[in-house]
Amino acid sequence: PGNFIQWQGPTMQYPGENISPFSATRTVFDWAIRQEPKLKFYIYENWPDMAEFLSNDFPPSLAEWTNYNNYLNQDFHNWFLAYQGLLSENFPDRCIGMIPVGPVISQVLQKAPYNQIPISELYEDDAPHGRPNIYFLAALTTYMTIYEEKAPANFQTDSILHPIIRNNYSAIVDFIWNELNSFNYPNGESRVFCSNTIVNTNTTFYQANKITVYPNPSKGLFNINSNLKPHFIDLYSYQGKILQGAIPVDNQQIVLDLGQYPKGLFWIIGRNEQGQTLYQQKLAKF
């Protein structure tokens, strides 16, 4: 999405126009899918304007820097979460991953020893345009998101980078990787990665060959076939609110009726009698 539009919601129209960031993106997505049906999409979450947080010229004071990072990780970040959620609801059969460059960089730079790097060596103005140190961190985040793997351990950092970054390359990679793996929807599905593996803080679940759901999307009735032993299903809203719990799957095939719920996205989570998660699956009702 464009810069400097996060002061109002993603469905609000641009000033003087009859389109919004969301509707404009939807138009782009529709066009792209017609050209290449198997596309994945990624949202690049940047960082906001700094000028409004400064009472004097760049660079910011410590208090101004703190306020800027608080905004970046709260209201600004929430705009991107809403934007991603809207697109996921409208394109339920697409991977729409987030590349959370802004908040990840912010988290790095607020921790020791990286908080000792002068701000003027990170940004060059109050826009703020980045310097090599910032774009290197942005590149690490982008690489690990798209390739779904850690940046190479043997990568040789360039002397143009600040010594604190060069000397702590491995630690930075580990930190960013952990941040990406913990950036999930309420049900545990990654907001970042597009593979079929759901990364959870406790374990990794593989969905392949465990269940079949059809039709999906559906107007309300979903046939669920499973090759698992009898188990239970919990139904959640897309925001993570449980709607129905402990739905028995005794004969490995059931029909799940979502007729009472509005259109949108839902989650089902299959679990055994001990409560262990067996699979997670997104459902789309239209």
N, C-alpha and C positions, 0 to 999 in steps of 0.2 A: 504493500500500500504506500501511498504518498507520504511525504513528510508533513508535519505541522497540521494534521487533521484529527489528532487524537483528543482534541478538546471537547468533542461531542461523539456520540455513539456511532458505530460503523454503519448503521442503517439510516443515519441522518443525511440529508442531501447536502452536497457541496454548496457553499454560498452562491446563489445566483444560477444554480443548475438544477436539473430534474433527475439527477442520478446521485447515488451514494457510493461510498467506498465498497460496500458489500455488493450492490447491484452492478457496479462497474467490474468488479472482480468476477462476478458470476458470468458476465458477458465474455470476459477473457477466457474463463474456464471452458465455457460452451464452445467457443471457437477452437481452442486448443484441442479439445477432445475430438472434434470433427477431423482435425488434421492427423491426430495420433491417438487412437482409442485407448492405448495402454499406459497413458501418461501417469506419473506421480506428480504431485504438487508440493511445493515447499513455501512456507511463509517466512520471509526474512524479517525477524523482529530487530529493528535497529535501536538507536538510542535517541532521546528527545533533544529538543533545543535547550541550550543552557542559559541563554541570554536573560530570560525572565527571572532567573534565580540570582542574578548578579546585581548588586547595588552600585558597583563600580566596574572598572574594566576587568577583562580576563587577565589572570586566572582567578578562580573563585577562592574565597576564604574557606577555612575548614568547615564552618557552619553552613556556608552556601553549598559546598561540595556534598555535605551530608544531606541537606534538603533535596538537592538534585537527585541523589541516588535513592532517596526515599520515594520520590515521585516516580522514578524510573521503574522501581520494583513494585509499585502499588497501582496508582490510577493508570499510568501509561501501560504497564504490563497487563492490567485487567482489560484494557481496550483490545489488546491482541488476543487474549483468551476468548473474549466474546466474538471477535472476528473469526477466529478459527472454528469456534463452536457453530456459528451460523453456516459457514461453508461446509463443515462436516455434515450438518443436518440436511443441506440441500444437495450434497453429492455423497450419499451414504456408501456408494460402491467404490469410492476413490480414497486413496491414501492422501491426506492433506497434513503433512508434517510441519512442525514449527522448528525454525532454526533460531533459538533464543539467544542471539548474540548479545543484545543489550543487557539483559539481566545476568547472564553468565559472566560477562566482562565485569559488570558492577560487583558481583560477588567476589571475583578474584581480587579486584583492586582495593577492596575494603578489608582484606586480610593481610596480616604480616607474612612475609616482609614486603609484599607488593604495594602496601599502602605507603611505603617510603619513596616510591617513584614520584618525582615531581609531576604535577598535573600538566605543566607546560611541555613535558616530554611525552604525554599521552595525547593531548589535543593541541591544536594550534590556534584556535579561536573559540568564541562563544557559540558557534553554530550548532555543535562543535565538530569541525573537521578533524579527523584523526591523524595522528602521526604513525610511523611504522610500528611502534609498540602496540597500538590499538588494533591496527589492521592485521597484525600477526595473530593476536588473540582471537579476532573475528574469524580469521582463516582456519585456526585450529577448531573452533566451534563448528564451522560450516563443514569442514572435512569430516569430522567425526559423526556429524548428523547424517550426511548423505551416504557415506560409505559404511556407517554403522560399525565402526571399529576404531580403536585407539589410533591416534597419530603415531607414525613410526618412532620407535624408541631410539633408533640410531640417527635420527634427523640432526643435521649439523646447523645450529642456529647461526645467523649472520651477525657480524660485529656491529651492524647498524642498530641492533636491539640493545635495550638497557641491560647492564650486567646482571641485575636481579632476575630478569626474565631468562637470560641465557643460562645462568647458573642454576635455575630451578625449573628447567624445561620439563623434566619427567614429572615433577610434583604438580606442575600446572596441567599437564595432560591428564594425570590421574584425577585432579579436582574437577576439570571440565567433564570428563567422562562420567564421573559419579553424578554430577549435576544433571547431565542429559538423561541418565538412567533413572533418576528420581522424578523427572518432569512428566507426570502421568495424569490421566483423567481419574475421577474418583474411583472408578472400578479397577484401576491398576493398569489399564492399557496405555501405552506410551503416546504422548502428544508429539513425540519427536521422530521415532523410528517407524519405517514403513514395512518391516518384515512381519511375518506371521507369529513371531515369538513375542509374548508379553513378558516384559521384564518386571519382576516384583521384588520388593525389598527382602523377601524371605526365600523365594525360589523362582524358577523359571518354568512357565507352563507352555506346553506345545499343543496347539489346537489340531494339528493335522490328523485326519482320519478318526477323530473322536466323535464328531457329530455332523449331521447334515440338516440344514434348515432350508425349507422351500415352501411356498415361494418367498423370496426375500430380496427386494421389498415386497410387502403384502398390504392389502387393505385392512387386514385385521387378524386373519387366521394363518398361523405358522405351523407347518408340520415339522416336528423334530424327531429325527431318527438318530439313534446312538448305538455304537457297538460296545458300549460300556455295560458293566453290571448295573442292576437297578440302583438309582441314585435320586438326588433331589435337585430341583432347579429353583433359584431365587431370581425374581424379576426386579430390575432396577430402572429408574428413569435415567436419562443420559447424564443428569447432574449427580447421580449417585444415590438418590433416595429410593429406598426399598419400597416396592409396590405390592409384591406378593412374595411370600417366603415358603420354603419347603414344599414346593410342588412335586409330588412323587412321580417318578418315571419308572414304573414297575415292569412294563413290558417292552422297554427300550424304544417305544414310539408313542408320542402324544401329540395332540393338537392344542396349541397355546392360542387362546383367544384374547386379543388386545382391543376388542371392539369398544370397550368402555373408556378407552384412553384416547386422547387427542393425537393427531398426526405428529410424527417426529421420530426420534431415535430412542432406542431402549437397549438395555443390556440383559442377557441372561448369564448366570454363573452357575455351572454345575458343580456339585460337591457330593462327596460320599457321606456315609453315616457318621464318620468321625469329624466331619466339617472341613476336610481337606478339599481345596479347589482342584477340580479336574479339567475345566475348560472355561473360557469366556467367549461370548459371541455377541456381536452387534446385530440388532434387529431394526428394520426401517419400516414404519407404517406410513402409507401415503393416502 
